[in-house]
Amino acid sequence: MANVANKGTFATYSGANLNEIFYEPVFRSDDIMRNYRVLPNVKHKMNVFTSAALTKIVNKYTDCSAASGSTQFNIDEKTITAGRMRVALEQCSKEFFGTYIEEMYRNGVDVMNVEGTQLGDAIVNRAVKGIAQDVVRLAWGGDTASASAAYDSMDGWIKLMGAGSAPRFKGNAATDNEPTAGEVLTGLRKLYDEAPAALQQVATADKRFFVTPAVYNAYLANLEGSSADLAVTNMQNGYQVVKYRGVELVPVYEWDTILADTNPNLFADTAGGVTTNYTQGICYTATENLIIGSDVTDPEGSFKVFYDDLEEKMFFRGYFKLGVQYLYDSLYKWYIFI
């Protein structure tokens, strides 16, 4: 028998279109409000004063005397210079004419305005996540002497600490840039046991081991099948928290990008007159020793989105100041695997 319904003129079938845009996951290495000291009122430059410890002032009484002790302490000055940061993005709706995404556009005179559409929401989502990542990347890897516009807006902690007083230990890795679980444990133990006395006295909750992702993963291998008190893994706000002797390990995923792009001196070693740049390390520090200066409390939220009828484009603009500094050489130490 013949079909009651016949196929007429059909366009080529190319499959169903799902009315949703999927976002590639963007992971922040850490929470700037939890792992650093944030000063939200830095317009351009702020001078930070540090006071050294005053010790050995208690002496034996011998006789009546108007003389005072000769022990002194220094009040030093450090400067946070906040660079002017700008995020400038734009989108013309014409880019997706003739595609299924055009079905999500507005109607009539607002057809060119992608604000509030799924495309507009995707742009804002990606921009906000990108700012969050870039703040951490610049805070650690910024270098005003860099030839790259992605890094030359400010000096980050890696450069600033690299000029500090004996900033690092060096440890041999059997394979360059691939420390083993045992070598990572040796590095953490050396930092914990031989860090400056001032850092050792800071409460464990107020210190961090900032590590490269490879070091973090190698340390996890030490925990497999272990319930030792020296290494604790638990969940906090839905995220895995890993600790060594009570001090949290924070994997800084932006370090991989920084080290590949800039080859900082702190991660370099000169042996036999040949300079080799390495890519795996640990920074043991007090959270209050690392300062982020900005003119806003939340750089990733300092933006505006608007549509211009004349240019027929949606614009994303963000403006804020950003600079970093550390306070004391006695409150940090690096371990570089070579």
Salt bridges, closest charged atoms under 4 A:
GLU90 OE2 - LYS313 NZ 2.77
ASP134 OD1 - ARG137 NH2 3.16
ASP143 OD1 - LYS159 NZ 2.77
ASP155 OD1 - LYS159 NZ 3.21
ASP193 OD1 - ARG245 NH1 2.73
GLU194 OE1 - LYS190 NZ 2.90
GLU248 OE1 - ARG34 NH1 2.99
GLU248 OE1 - ARG208 NE 3.81
ASP269 OD1 - LYS170 NZ 2.76
GLU288 OE1 - ARG37 NH2 3.01
GLU300 OE2 - ARG28 NH1 2.62
